[in-house]
Amino acid sequence: MNWDIVKGNWKQFRGKVQAQWGKLTDDHLDVIAGKRDELVGKIQESYGITKDEAEKQIKEFEARNKD
């Protein structure tokens, strides 16, 4: 998954992100704005998990949502 493309099409991707991580609010998604590192941080914060676990979840998400 190319995160430059995700940034450019964030409005389309944010629904998929929110479906995957339902605890993320609209405000979180506005801050994330397609930035992978912001997504990692917000997942960690919202779910109380480690950075490694958040990275693992994002990698699985990327695999399911390939271009």
C-alpha positions as CSV (number, residue, x, y, z in Angstrom):
1,M,0.0,0.0,0.0
2,N,1.4,3.3,-1.1
3,W,0.8,5.9,1.7
4,D,1.3,8.8,-0.7
5,I,-1.8,7.5,-2.5
6,V,-3.6,7.0,0.8
7,K,-2.9,10.7,1.7
8,G,-4.2,11.8,-1.7
9,N,-7.4,9.7,-1.3
10,W,-7.8,10.0,2.4
11,K,-11.6,10.6,2.2
12,Q,-12.0,7.1,0.6
13,F,-9.6,5.4,2.9
14,R,-10.8,6.9,6.2
15,G,-14.0,4.8,6.0
16,K,-11.9,1.6,5.8
17,V,-9.7,2.8,8.6
18,Q,-12.7,3.6,10.8
19,A,-14.3,0.2,10.0
20,Q,-11.1,-1.5,11.1
21,W,-10.4,0.6,14.2
22,G,-13.8,1.7,15.4
23,K,-12.5,3.5,18.5
24,L,-10.9,6.1,16.2
25,T,-13.0,9.2,16.2
26,D,-13.6,11.7,13.3
27,D,-11.2,14.0,15.1
28,H,-8.5,11.3,15.2
29,L,-9.0,10.7,11.5
30,D,-8.7,14.4,10.8
31,V,-5.3,14.4,12.6
32,I,-4.2,11.2,10.9
33,A,-5.0,12.6,7.4
34,G,-3.4,9.6,5.6
35,K,-0.1,9.7,7.6
36,R,0.9,6.2,8.6
37,D,2.9,7.3,11.6
38,E,0.0,9.3,13.0
39,L,-2.2,6.2,12.5
40,V,0.2,4.1,14.5
41,G,0.1,6.6,17.3
42,K,-3.6,6.9,17.4
43,I,-4.2,3.2,17.4
44,Q,-1.7,2.8,20.3
45,E,-3.4,5.5,22.2
46,S,-7.0,4.4,21.6
47,Y,-6.4,0.7,22.1
48,G,-3.7,0.7,24.7
49,I,-1.4,-1.5,22.7
50,T,2.4,-1.4,21.9
51,K,3.8,0.3,18.8
52,D,4.8,-3.2,17.5
53,E,1.2,-4.4,17.9
54,A,-0.1,-1.3,16.1
55,E,2.4,-1.8,13.3
56,K,1.4,-5.5,13.0
57,Q,-2.3,-4.5,12.7
58,I,-1.5,-1.9,10.0
59,K,0.5,-4.4,8.0
60,E,-2.4,-6.8,8.1
61,F,-4.7,-4.0,7.1
62,E,-2.4,-3.0,4.2
63,A,-2.3,-6.7,3.0
64,R,-6.1,-6.8,2.9
65,N,-6.4,-3.4,1.1
66,K,-3.8,-3.6,-1.6
67,D,-4.3,-1.4,-4.7
